[in-house]
Amino acid sequence: MFLSWRFGRRDLRLRALRPKDLLRYVSLRAQTLKAGIRDVTVGLRSFLRFLEFTGHIRPGLVLAVPHPAIPHGFPPPEVLAEPARRKFLHSFDRTNAVGRRDFAIALCLSELALRANEVASLTLDDVDWRNLTLRLRQTKQGRERLVPLPAHVAKALANYLERGRPAASHRDLFVRHRAPFGQPLQGPHVRVIIRRAFIRSGLDCSGAYILRHSWATRAHRQGTHLKLIADILGHRSLNTTTRYAQVHVEELRQAAQPWPRTKP
């Protein structure tokens, strides 16, 4: 993206890069990325070190990449209110195989707080029907973890396996129902399924992560300890989980008592 921004379709003249180019690019991206600008600067420095090591740029240019100040903490996560969540789940047509598959995927995201890639990587061997648990082998942190499997989620999975999933030579749980028929779903496929459901529901949402955030926020409001929420989410640090404990401004506004009036 940096090279495209700097050179467009022209030839790459890497030795023409100047410190002001790096400053302007980072400043431009910071206007929309906010805290995410840190990932941009880290990647940009790594790329410039590579170019310097291979002799494509002059030494020391990497020092021109600014270190933007990252605001402390995170804003409260975007979540679905309970009526919106029910509307979202009701948008799946469970009278056909695709609808049963997509409904089971939606429950894995909204009831188990899984990530899209974690759902896509599930296999038939990861479901323990006797103990009602689900084993996650491919996680963001690279650590295997076990999560409880609520009965209604297990029922949706069983319904899909019995009345939806086509025969396949592999053990992946969720598969494609269109060409290439029977191939395992990938993370992007899961995100598209959820995005289409949001559109059907008339909800102004796009990312599957909202379902994960909603579960964590709902669990905390119901009194679930943050350590347990962190374990379910697979967070290494409680600092990552504490953003779900933040109180929304609107909730504070509703809880505030009216200022007492006094007689002059």
Secondary structure, DSSP 8 states (H G I E B T S, - for coil): -HHHHHHTTS---GGG--HHHHHHHHHHHHHHHGGGHHHHHHHHHHHHHHHHHTTSS-TTGGGGS------SS--------HHHHHHHHTTS-TTSHHHHHHHHHHHHHHTS---HHHHHT-BGGGEETTTTEEEE-S-TTS--EEEE--HHHHHHHHHHHHHT----SS-BSSB-SSSSTT-B--HHHHHHHHHHHHHHHT-S---THHHHHHHHHHHHHTT--HHHHHHHHT-S-HHHHGGGG---HHHHHHH---------
